[in-house]
Amino acid sequence: MKRVCIYAKDIQQITGRSERYAYKVLSKIKKEKGKRKNQFVTIQEFAEYSGIDQKLIEETIY
């Protein structure tokens, strides 16, 4: 079964950036989407925000 949510560690792996950067990205996406702090960010939302193809993201994190 595939995951739907993306986590800071995944963003670190994809971008090669720091954990702090990854959390900032998640916060920006949540703010843009009007989500609360306790809500998750989906892989699709990250793909739209970053401009990276969703299939490429999925291949990298699975």
WODA-V777252 format. One record per helix or strand of 2 or more residues. SS is the DSSP state (H for helix, E for strand). FROM is the first residue (numbers start at 1). LEN is the number of residues. If there is no record, write none. Layout:
ss=[SS,SS]
from=[FROM,FROM]
len=[LEN,LEN]
//
This chain:
ss=[H,H,H,H]
from=[8,19,43,54]
len=[8,15,8,8]
//
